[in-house]
Amino acid sequence: MSDARQTVNDMAAESARGQTPAPLGQFLRDEFGTGGWLSRFFGGPRTFEVTRIVPFDDGGFLQRSCVFQVFARDHLLEGTVLPSGGSFGSFSLGEAGLRYLSRQQANVEAMLREEGRALDECAPTVLASLVAEVLGRERNRSHDVLPSAEHLATYEGASASFGGGYAVHAREFERVRKRIAAPVLTGHRGAGWSLEFCTVFGWMHDKQGLIHHRYRFSPEFRIAHETEVLSRRIFERTPSVRY
């Protein structure tokens, strides 16, 4: 286990005991504590209390850093926790310290450069899940990576804990089926890498879009991203979940 992952595990244990890890609390104050007077006037004083920390399962790829999600009491971070309130976002801890990753491409690139490992040593599904969450999430609109076309046919997403509720649109599924494949990662350190995968995209439990992604990583870990919408309504029924 890397030193970074051990530190994140220790912070997770601390947050589980109801305590905000001091370095993380200071980082949140430094990053998110400088809002203008108007936001402070209407929003009241901000708190920087961390309620939960969840490490990202990188399959052992990251050796110098650790990616993890932070859940905070206040509305500081990218996603909103519903219905209880609070927010969550993605972070990394490495040799350069803490970084906020959610929709921060430069920080993701810096983390990969610091890690320095060839991306073809990472499982494609792991890398796809990482970039889909840290760069693809838009507030509570997020991506679920599809391992195969068959997984779309039986997709439940986060609704599984509510008894399911997704039903694929049969005609749309047949139309796009051949375009859906498992995540594929090609390339090498000298030329850079290309990562292709498909996701189901949408708000919380109402995911309707089917998206094809192509991420390109240069040898210096600069990232370029292209998307193609394969279907805007791939499901004929989604879960009826209210908050």
C-alpha positions in Angstrom: 0.0 0.0 0.0 1.3 3.4 -1.0 2.0 6.1 1.6 -0.7 8.3 0.0 -3.4 5.5 0.2 -2.5 4.8 3.8 -2.9 8.5 4.6 -6.3 8.6 2.8 -7.4 5.5 4.7 -6.3 7.2 8.0 -8.3 10.3 7.0 -11.3 8.1 6.2 -11.2 6.5 9.6 -10.9 9.9 11.2 -14.0 11.2 9.3 -15.9 8.1 10.3 -15.3 9.0 13.9 -16.9 12.4 13.3 -13.7 14.4 12.9 -12.5 16.5 10.0 -8.9 15.7 9.1 -6.9 18.9 9.8 -5.0 19.0 6.4 -8.2 18.4 4.5 -10.1 21.0 6.5 -7.4 23.6 5.8 -7.3 22.7 2.1 -11.1 23.3 1.9 -10.8 26.6 3.7 -8.0 27.7 1.3 -9.8 26.5 -1.8 -13.4 27.4 -1.0 -13.4 29.9 1.8 -12.9 33.1 -0.3 -16.4 33.6 -1.7 -17.6 37.2 -2.2 -19.4 39.2 0.4 -22.8 38.7 -1.4 -22.6 34.9 -1.2 -21.5 35.1 2.4 -24.4 37.5 3.2 -27.1 35.3 1.6 -25.5 31.9 2.4 -24.3 32.5 5.9 -21.0 31.3 7.3 -19.5 28.3 5.6 -18.5 25.2 7.4 -15.7 22.9 6.2 -16.8 19.8 8.0 -16.0 16.5 6.2 -18.5 13.8 6.9 -17.1 10.9 4.8 -14.1 9.9 2.7 -14.3 7.1 0.1 -11.1 6.0 -1.7 -11.3 5.3 -5.5 -10.5 1.7 -6.4 -7.7 2.2 -8.9 -6.8 -1.5 -9.1 -3.3 -0.8 -7.9 -2.4 1.5 -10.7 -1.7 4.6 -8.7 1.5 4.2 -6.6 2.5 7.8 -5.8 -1.0 9.2 -5.3 -4.5 8.3 -4.2 -7.8 9.5 -5.6 -10.8 9.7 -3.2 -14.2 11.3 -2.8 -14.9 13.7 0.0 -18.4 14.4 1.4 -18.8 17.7 3.1 -21.5 19.2 5.2 -21.7 22.5 3.3 -22.4 23.0 -0.4 -18.7 23.4 -1.4 -18.1 20.6 -3.9 -19.3 19.5 -7.3 -22.2 17.2 -6.5 -25.1 17.7 -4.1 -26.1 15.0 -1.7 -29.9 14.4 -1.9 -32.1 14.4 0.0 -30.0 15.0 3.1 -27.9 17.9 1.9 -24.2 18.6 1.7 -21.9 18.0 -1.3 -19.2 15.7 -2.6 -16.3 16.0 -5.0 -13.1 14.2 -6.1 -9.6 14.8 -4.7 -6.1 13.3 -4.9 -3.3 13.2 -2.5 0.3 12.8 -3.8 3.8 14.1 -3.4 2.7 17.6 -4.2 -0.1 17.5 -1.6 -3.9 17.7 -2.0 -5.5 18.5 -5.3 -9.2 19.1 -6.2 -10.0 17.1 -9.3 -13.7 17.6 -10.1 -13.8 19.3 -13.5 -10.2 20.5 -13.0 -8.4 19.1 -16.0 -5.1 20.8 -15.2 -5.1 19.2 -11.8 -5.8 15.7 -13.3 -3.0 16.2 -15.8 -0.6 17.3 -13.0 -1.6 14.2 -11.0 -0.9 11.8 -13.9 2.5 13.6 -14.6 3.4 13.2 -10.9 2.4 9.5 -11.0 4.5 9.1 -14.2 3.3 5.6 -15.0 2.5 4.6 -18.6 -1.3 4.6 -18.9 -1.4 1.3 -20.8 -0.5 -0.3 -17.4 -3.9 0.8 -16.2 -7.0 -1.3 -16.8 -9.2 0.5 -19.4 -12.4 0.3 -17.3 -10.5 1.8 -14.3 -9.2 4.7 -16.3 -12.6 5.2 -18.0 -14.3 5.3 -14.6 -11.8 7.8 -13.2 -12.0 10.3 -16.0 -15.8 9.9 -16.4 -16.2 10.9 -12.7 -13.6 13.5 -12.2 -13.9 15.3 -15.6 -17.3 14.2 -16.8 -19.5 14.9 -13.8 -21.6 18.1 -14.0 -23.1 18.7 -10.6 -25.6 15.8 -10.2 -25.4 14.8 -13.9 -22.9 12.0 -14.2 -21.7 9.1 -16.3 -21.8 5.3 -15.7 -19.3 3.4 -17.7 -20.7 0.5 -19.7 -18.5 -2.7 -19.7 -20.5 -4.0 -22.7 -23.7 -3.7 -24.7 -25.2 -6.5 -22.6 -24.8 -4.4 -19.5 -26.9 -1.7 -21.1 -29.7 -4.2 -21.7 -29.8 -5.0 -18.0 -28.8 -1.5 -16.7 -30.0 -0.6 -13.2 -27.4 2.0 -12.1 -27.8 3.4 -8.6 -31.5 2.4 -8.8 -30.7 -1.2 -7.8 -31.1 -0.2 -4.2 -34.5 1.1 -5.0 -35.6 -2.1 -6.8 -34.5 -1.2 -10.3 -36.8 0.6 -12.7 -34.8 1.1 -16.0 -36.2 -0.5 -19.2 -34.1 -0.1 -22.4 -35.8 1.2 -25.5 -35.7 -1.8 -27.7 -35.6 0.0 -31.1 -32.9 2.4 -29.9 -30.8 -0.4 -28.4 -30.8 -2.3 -31.7 -29.9 0.8 -33.6 -26.8 1.5 -31.5 -25.9 -1.9 -30.3 -22.9 -2.4 -32.5 -21.4 1.0 -31.4 -21.2 -0.2 -27.7 -18.1 -2.0 -26.7 -16.0 -2.5 -23.6 -13.5 0.3 -22.8 -10.4 0.1 -25.0 -7.1 1.7 -24.2 -4.4 1.8 -26.9 -1.0 3.5 -27.4 2.3 3.7 -25.6 4.6 6.1 -23.8 6.3 7.4 -26.9 3.1 8.3 -28.8 0.5 8.8 -26.1 -2.7 6.9 -25.5 -6.3 6.8 -26.7 -9.1 5.6 -24.5 -12.6 4.9 -25.9 -15.7 3.9 -23.9 -19.4 4.4 -23.7 -21.5 5.8 -20.8 -25.0 6.2 -19.7 -25.4 9.9 -18.8 -28.0 12.0 -17.0 -29.3 13.4 -13.7 -29.1 11.1 -10.7 -31.5 8.2 -11.3 -32.9 9.7 -14.6 -30.1 8.8 -16.9 -31.2 8.8 -20.6 -28.2 9.7 -22.7 -25.9 7.2 -24.3 -22.5 8.8 -25.0 -19.4 7.6 -26.8 -16.1 9.1 -25.4 -12.6 9.3 -26.8 -9.9 10.6 -24.5 -6.5 11.3 -25.9 -3.5 11.6 -23.5 -0.2 13.0 -24.9 3.1 11.6 -23.6 3.2 14.6 -21.3 -0.3 13.6 -20.1 -2.1 16.5 -21.7 -5.8 15.5 -22.2 -8.1 16.0 -25.2 -11.7 14.8 -25.1 -14.3 14.2 -27.8 -17.9 12.9 -27.4 -20.6 11.6 -29.6 -24.2 11.3 -28.6 -25.3 7.8 -29.7 -28.8 8.2 -28.3 -30.6 10.9 -26.4 -33.3 8.6 -25.0 -31.9 5.0 -24.7 -34.4 4.0 -22.0 -38.2 4.0 -22.3 -38.6 3.9 -18.6 -36.4 5.3 -15.7 -36.8 4.9 -12.0 -39.5 7.0 -10.3 -37.4 8.4 -7.5 -38.3 11.6 -5.6 -36.2 13.6 -3.2 
